[in-house]
Amino acid sequence: MRTAALAFLSAAALALTTAPAAALSVADTRPLYFAGPGGYGFDAGALAAAGLAPTLQAEADDNWIDAAGVKLGLPIAIEIDLQKVHKNPQARGHKPNARKPIIADSTWTVTNDTGEALEDAVLVFSLGDTSGRKKKKPIALDGNLVEILAYSFEGEDYLLGAVRLGDLAAEGEGSSVSIDVRYIVAGRLPRKGNKLLLPPLGVSGLTGWSAIPEPTTGSLIAVGLLALAARRRC
């Protein structure tokens, strides 16, 4: 994948404390693991199993905008605030897995620092290239909180997580928006002192995308017309 086109840069890592568990469990989520080509997106079969399909589409020549934590000074600046740790098996000495993963909610404040207004912006997520890593940590986003963006490049099809940001003003009021991001991690996290560090995610801003029509609308109309015609013939 051409990183210049997607401008995927790591967001700031989060410190995951040993907060008490809450009622939310993995059964209340739709984990979408970064198991697509190179770890850049999701697996098509997993999306189908979760009942999800692409609703957004983008091309390489759309307006991809560099994004990252506020300290890096990129055109899209992000502040991340950990809100709640629903599940943390590692804090109790257990190894997180797909059945009992770490689940943590965060709020991301996304600010437009490009100097110009952005229309219908979205934030696109990726884990980045994991092909050279010895151990690939299973990391997912909750499919209940993201849409799926389809993107093709050099013969490879990518399915990426995305959240609509809406219109962002060039500065001042209306240039920032807050979104909810839920981390799901089925593996041990690295420690720093008495804290666990959530994995950084690759992010990019995007405008110029197009919406994908509901995939079943046309087929449902066709089936309805055929059923009506059959009834009239009886």
C-alpha positions in Angstrom: 0.0 0.0 0.0 1.3 3.4 -0.9 1.6 5.2 2.5 1.8 8.6 0.8 -1.7 8.0 -0.5 -3.2 6.9 2.8 -0.9 9.0 5.0 -1.3 6.5 7.9 0.6 7.8 10.9 0.4 6.4 14.4 -1.8 8.1 16.9 -0.6 8.7 20.4 -0.4 5.6 22.6 -2.7 5.4 25.6 -1.9 4.3 29.1 -4.3 1.6 30.1 -4.8 1.5 33.9 -6.1 -1.3 35.9 -9.6 0.1 36.2 -12.4 -2.2 37.5 -14.3 -4.2 34.9 -17.7 -3.0 33.8 -20.7 -4.8 32.4 -19.7 -4.5 28.7 -18.4 -7.8 27.3 -17.1 -8.9 23.9 -20.6 -10.3 23.1 -21.8 -6.7 23.2 -19.4 -5.7 20.4 -18.5 -6.6 16.8 -14.7 -7.0 16.9 -13.1 -6.2 13.6 -9.5 -7.4 13.7 -6.8 -5.8 11.5 -6.4 -9.0 9.5 -6.5 -7.5 6.0 -3.6 -7.3 3.5 -0.5 -6.2 5.4 -2.6 -5.4 8.5 -3.9 -2.2 6.9 -7.6 -3.1 7.1 -10.1 -5.8 7.8 -10.8 -9.2 6.2 -13.7 -9.4 3.8 -15.0 -12.7 5.2 -14.9 -11.4 8.8 -16.9 -8.3 7.7 -19.5 -10.5 6.0 -19.8 -12.7 9.1 -20.4 -9.5 11.2 -23.1 -8.4 8.8 -21.1 -5.4 7.6 -20.5 -4.1 4.1 -18.7 -1.0 2.7 -20.7 2.2 2.8 -17.9 4.5 1.7 -15.4 4.4 -1.2 -12.2 6.3 -1.9 -9.5 6.5 -4.6 -5.8 7.3 -4.4 -6.4 10.8 -5.9 -8.9 11.8 -3.3 -7.8 14.3 -0.6 -5.9 12.2 1.9 -4.7 14.3 4.9 -1.9 13.5 7.3 -3.2 13.0 10.9 -1.7 12.1 14.2 -1.4 13.2 17.9 -1.4 17.0 18.5 2.3 17.0 19.4 3.3 16.1 15.9 1.8 19.2 14.4 0.1 17.6 11.4 -2.9 19.0 9.5 -5.3 16.8 11.4 -4.6 16.9 15.1 -6.0 14.3 17.5 -6.3 14.3 21.3 -7.1 11.0 22.9 -8.8 10.6 26.3 -9.3 7.1 27.8 -12.8 7.0 29.2 -13.5 3.5 30.5 -11.8 0.1 30.7 -14.6 -2.4 30.4 -12.5 -5.5 30.6 -8.8 -6.0 31.5 -7.9 -9.7 32.0 -4.2 -8.8 32.0 -4.6 -6.7 35.1 -5.7 -9.8 37.0 -2.9 -11.9 35.7 -4.7 -13.5 32.8 -3.7 -13.5 29.1 -6.3 -11.7 27.0 -7.7 -13.7 24.1 -10.4 -13.4 21.5 -13.1 -14.7 24.0 -11.9 -12.4 26.8 -10.1 -9.5 25.3 -9.1 -6.1 26.7 -12.0 -3.7 25.9 -11.4 0.0 26.4 -13.4 3.1 25.4 -11.8 6.4 24.4 -12.9 9.8 23.1 -10.9 11.3 20.2 -11.1 15.1 19.7 -10.2 15.7 16.0 -9.2 19.2 15.0 -8.9 20.6 11.5 -5.5 22.4 11.3 -5.2 22.5 7.5 -6.0 26.2 7.3 -9.1 25.6 5.1 -12.6 24.3 5.7 -13.1 20.6 5.1 -16.4 19.2 3.7 -17.7 15.8 4.6 -14.4 14.7 6.2 -13.9 11.2 7.6 -11.2 9.7 9.8 -9.7 6.5 8.4 -8.1 3.9 10.7 -5.4 1.3 10.0 -2.9 -0.7 12.0 -0.1 -0.3 9.5 2.2 -2.9 7.9 2.6 -5.9 10.3 4.3 -8.2 7.8 7.8 -7.8 9.3 6.8 -8.3 13.0 7.6 -11.6 14.7 4.4 -11.6 16.7 1.2 -10.0 15.4 -0.9 -8.8 18.3 -4.6 -9.3 17.6 -6.1 -5.8 17.6 -9.6 -4.8 16.7 -12.0 -1.9 16.5 -15.7 -2.3 17.4 -17.7 -2.6 14.2 -20.6 -0.9 16.0 -18.7 2.4 16.0 -17.1 2.5 12.6 -18.2 2.4 8.9 -16.3 0.4 6.2 -14.4 2.3 3.5 -13.4 0.4 0.4 -10.1 1.4 -1.2 -8.1 -0.3 -4.1 -4.5 0.3 -4.9 -2.2 -1.5 -7.3 -4.5 -4.5 -7.6 -5.1 -4.9 -3.9 -8.5 -4.3 -2.3 -8.5 -2.8 1.2 -11.4 -2.6 3.7 -10.7 0.1 6.2 -12.5 1.4 9.3 -13.8 5.0 9.1 -15.8 7.5 11.1 -17.6 10.5 9.6 -16.5 13.8 11.0 -18.8 16.0 9.0 -17.9 19.5 7.9 -15.0 21.1 9.8 -14.4 24.8 9.8 -10.9 26.2 9.0 -10.5 27.4 12.6 -12.2 28.3 15.8 -15.7 27.0 16.6 -16.7 24.1 14.3 -13.1 23.1 13.5 -13.2 20.2 16.1 -15.4 17.2 16.6 -15.3 14.3 19.2 -15.8 10.7 18.2 -15.9 7.5 20.2 -13.2 4.8 19.5 -13.3 1.3 21.2 -10.2 -0.7 21.4 -10.4 -4.5 21.5 -7.1 -6.3 22.1 -6.8 -10.1 22.3 -3.2 -10.2 23.5 -0.8 -9.0 26.2 0.0 -5.3 26.2 3.5 -3.9 27.0 4.0 -2.3 30.4 5.4 1.0 31.3 5.7 1.2 35.1 2.3 0.3 36.6 0.4 0.9 33.3 -0.3 -1.0 30.1 0.1 0.8 26.8 -2.7 0.5 24.2 -1.4 0.0 20.7 -1.1 3.1 18.5 -3.4 3.1 15.5 -2.6 4.6 12.0 -5.0 7.4 11.1 -5.7 9.7 8.1 -8.2 12.4 7.3 -10.1 12.1 4.0 -12.4 14.2 1.9 -13.7 13.6 -1.6 -14.9 10.1 -0.9 -18.2 8.7 -2.3 -21.0 6.9 -0.7 -21.9 3.3 -1.7 -25.6 2.7 -2.2 -27.3 0.1 0.1 -26.3 -3.2 -1.5 -29.7 -4.9 -1.1 -32.1 -2.1 -2.1 -32.2 -3.0 -5.8 -32.4 -6.7 -5.2 -35.3 -6.3 -2.7 -37.3 -4.2 -5.2 -36.7 -6.8 -7.9 -37.8 -9.6 -5.6 -40.9 -7.7 -4.7 -41.8 -7.1 -8.3 -41.3 -10.7 -9.2 -43.5 -11.8 -6.3 -46.2 -9.4 -7.3 -46.1 -10.6 -10.9 -46.3 -14.3 -9.8 -49.3 -13.5 -7.6 -51.1 -11.8 -10.5 -50.6 -14.9 -12.7 -52.2 -17.2 -10.1 
